[in-house]
Structure formats: C-alpha cells, structure tokens
Amino acid sequence: MNALFLALTMALGPADLEEGRLPRSLSDMMAEPVPPPKEQYDLWLGGHLGVAGAYDGDGPCFVLGAEARMQILPWLAADATIDFQTKQEVDDAPGAHFFQIPFMFAAVLYPPIDLGPLRPYGLFGFGFTITDVSGPAVRDDTDLNLLFFLGFGAEYDLGSNLMVDANVRFVFAQDPPHSGDFSADWAQFTIGILFKLAH
C-alpha cells in the first residue's frame, strides 16, 4: 500500500509543483499592462501635391499642401489640411483670374475591410477658403468663404512610420461676393507622404 501511494505521489507531484511554482506566479504579477492598439492616438504629419479644377475655371490648377492626421479609433481619424492653389482663369471671363487657399478639417472613416497595408476610407468635413478674384471682367476682391466637402481615399503603409495617402475631395464653397456668377466650388485629387511622430 505504501509503495502504491509513493508511486502515485511521484507521478502527480512534478506536474502540481510545476503549476504552483512561486517564480511563475511572481512573473505573472509583474507582467507589464497590455498597451493600447498600435494604431490609436498616432499623429501623422506630411505634405501632398495634386490638381484641382473649379467648376467655373477654364482649366485645372496645381495644389501644394500640408496635412496632419490623428488616429482616434481603428475606424476613425481626424484630419486637417492647408492647400495653396495656383491661379486659374475664370471661364467666360477673359483676363479674370482667381486663386484659393483652403483650410479643411475632416472626419476620416475606415470601413471594416482587411486589405493588409491598404486602408480605404471615406471623409467629410468643413472649413474655409481665402479666395482672391482679380481681372478686368470682375471686381478685384479677396474674401473668406465657408466650405464643406465629401470625398474618399486610401492609405498604403510603406513601413511602421511612413505611409502614402491619396484622396479625392468634392468641395462646395460659398461664392465670393462681387464676382458675378462665379462659383468657387471645385474638385481636387492629391497624393502625399505622411510620417508618424514618435510618442
């Protein structure tokens, strides 16, 4: 009987001792807390280039801008841009030109689609634009006009701290006064590089 008890103790003892070891319990207690998901609270800064075309413009113009984007949740980010557009000629008003400096603030929404490093999104927002109109066919004027916009785009990760961003925006702006039937609305496409700031 004693031999049977001794055999059972030896067979079960090492497994029990392995599970109840003090060093393992201490390592579990001292484990670091799990950090928030990597994509949350990241701040990205960068610049972009593109083209824009006003609906009343005679042709497209070039766009140069700067951008800041903060990831709030895996499906939501906040975005802010400032752009400088080259001059465009006003359609049906020979000699008249205009250029705009828009400031835009957007909510960026990511659909629940897993495409690896490619992340499509939709965006909408508001802002204002400084619009300058000049030329013989219009009254020279510079005004601050409200705007709102809708759009879509995609991000592509080139690394943990670097991504390419491209988007299309359809912008609806308040028409500047003293410009006749001129419409300040435009569409634009930009592509740029964003760098993640270290926490």
Number of C-alpha atoms within 10 A of each C-alpha: 6 7 8 8 10 10 12 11 11 10 11 10 11 11 10 10 10 10 10 11 10 10 9 12 11 10 10 9 9 9 8 8 6 6 6 8 9 10 14 15 16 17 20 20 17 19 19 20 17 19 17 22 20 23 16 18 23 16 14 19 19 18 20 18 19 17 19 18 23 19 18 15 15 15 14 17 21 18 21 18 18 17 21 18 20 16 18 22 22 24 16 12 16 13 13 20 21 22 21 23 19 22 18 22 21 21 17 23 18 19 12 11 10 9 9 8 12 16 17 21 20 18 22 19 18 18 19 18 22 16 20 17 24 18 16 11 15 18 14 15 15 17 15 17 18 18 20 19 20 17 19 17 19 16 19 17 15 12 11 10 13 17 19 18 21 18 19 20 20 17 23 17 21 17 19 22 15 14 17 11 10 21 17 24 19 18 18 19 19 20 18 19 20 22 18 18 11 8 6
